[in-house]
Amino acid sequence: MSNPKPVEFRGSSLDDLRAFPLAARREAGHQIDQVQNGHDPDDWKPMSTVGQGVKEIRIRDAAGAFRVIYVARFANAVYVLHCFQKKTEKTSKADLDLAGKRYRDLLKEIGP
């Protein structure tokens, strides 16, 4: 794909991503770049509990586990809903709720 999709960060997700340690931030950037160009990230899983077409990029580095929740199913952009460091085995309800709220707000803005 010669025209990568633009990325739009929702809420505080860009600031949250910038707070990642350098190696994790670089890896997140690389994975988001792959998504922009129509490819799947190297390590991801669907997040259907958040919304239709929502996926989670999984990043592991020396500082821990990091996640980038995004949706790329819309034609106009890749929307990054939430970025966070994962502290426990299970993604916290607060993180899922925040991503879900940003997803619902996005749908209201751009329509189905």
C-alpha positions as CSV (number, residue, x, y, z in Angstrom):
1,M,0.0,0.0,0.0
2,S,1.6,3.2,-1.1
3,N,-0.6,5.5,1.0
4,P,-0.4,4.8,4.7
5,K,-3.4,5.6,6.7
6,P,-3.0,8.6,9.1
7,V,-3.0,7.8,12.8
8,E,-5.3,9.6,15.1
9,F,-4.7,9.4,18.9
10,R,-7.8,9.6,21.0
11,G,-7.9,11.2,24.4
12,S,-4.6,11.0,26.3
13,S,-3.3,8.0,24.3
14,L,-0.5,9.9,22.6
15,D,0.8,11.3,26.0
16,D,0.4,7.8,27.4
17,L,2.5,6.3,24.6
18,R,5.2,9.0,25.0
19,A,5.4,7.9,28.7
20,F,6.6,4.4,27.6
21,P,10.3,3.6,28.0
22,L,12.3,4.3,24.8
23,A,12.5,0.7,23.5
24,A,8.8,0.1,24.0
25,R,7.9,3.4,22.4
26,R,10.0,2.6,19.3
27,E,8.5,-0.9,19.1
28,A,4.9,0.6,19.4
29,G,5.8,3.1,16.6
30,H,7.0,0.3,14.4
31,Q,3.9,-1.8,15.0
32,I,1.6,1.2,14.4
33,D,3.5,1.9,11.1
34,Q,2.7,-1.7,10.0
35,V,-1.0,-1.2,10.7
36,Q,-0.9,2.1,8.8
37,N,0.4,0.2,5.8
38,G,-2.3,-2.4,5.9
39,H,-0.4,-5.2,7.8
40,D,-1.1,-6.8,11.1
41,P,1.2,-6.1,14.0
42,D,3.7,-8.8,15.0
43,D,1.9,-9.7,18.2
44,W,-1.7,-8.8,18.6
45,K,-5.1,-10.1,19.7
46,P,-8.7,-9.0,18.9
47,M,-10.4,-7.0,21.6
48,S,-14.0,-7.6,20.8
49,T,-15.0,-6.7,24.3
50,V,-14.0,-3.1,23.5
51,G,-15.7,-3.0,20.1
52,Q,-16.0,-4.4,16.6
53,G,-12.6,-4.5,14.8
54,V,-10.7,-3.3,17.9
55,K,-7.2,-5.0,18.3
56,E,-4.5,-4.8,20.9
57,I,-0.8,-4.6,20.1
58,R,1.3,-6.6,22.6
59,I,4.8,-5.3,23.4
60,R,7.2,-6.9,25.8
61,D,10.5,-5.4,26.8
62,A,12.9,-5.3,29.8
63,A,10.6,-2.7,31.5
64,G,7.5,-4.9,31.3
65,A,4.4,-5.4,29.1
66,F,2.9,-2.6,27.2
67,R,-0.4,-2.4,25.2
68,V,-1.7,-0.3,22.4
69,I,-5.4,-0.6,21.7
70,Y,-6.5,0.5,18.3
71,V,-9.1,0.2,15.5
72,A,-8.1,0.2,11.9
73,R,-11.4,-0.9,10.2
74,F,-12.4,2.6,9.2
75,A,-11.2,3.9,5.8
76,N,-10.0,7.3,6.9
77,A,-7.5,6.5,9.7
78,V,-6.0,4.2,12.3
79,Y,-7.5,5.3,15.6
80,V,-5.3,4.6,18.7
81,L,-7.8,4.3,21.6
82,H,-5.6,3.6,24.6
83,C,-1.9,3.0,25.5
84,F,-0.9,1.6,28.8
85,Q,1.6,-0.5,30.7
86,K,0.1,-3.8,31.7
87,K,0.8,-4.6,35.4
88,T,-1.2,-7.8,35.8
89,E,-2.1,-10.9,33.9
90,K,-5.6,-9.7,33.0
91,T,-6.2,-6.3,31.4
92,S,-7.8,-4.1,34.1
93,K,-11.5,-3.2,33.8
94,A,-10.5,0.5,34.0
95,D,-8.3,0.1,30.9
96,L,-11.0,-1.8,29.0
97,D,-13.7,0.7,30.0
98,L,-11.6,3.7,28.9
99,A,-10.8,2.1,25.5
100,G,-14.5,1.2,25.2
101,K,-15.6,4.8,25.9
102,R,-13.2,6.2,23.4
103,Y,-14.4,3.7,20.8
104,R,-18.1,4.6,21.4
105,D,-17.2,8.3,21.2
106,L,-15.4,7.7,18.0
107,L,-18.4,5.9,16.5
108,K,-20.6,8.9,17.4
109,E,-18.2,11.2,15.6
110,I,-17.7,9.3,12.4
111,G,-20.8,7.3,12.2
112,P,-21.1,3.5,11.5
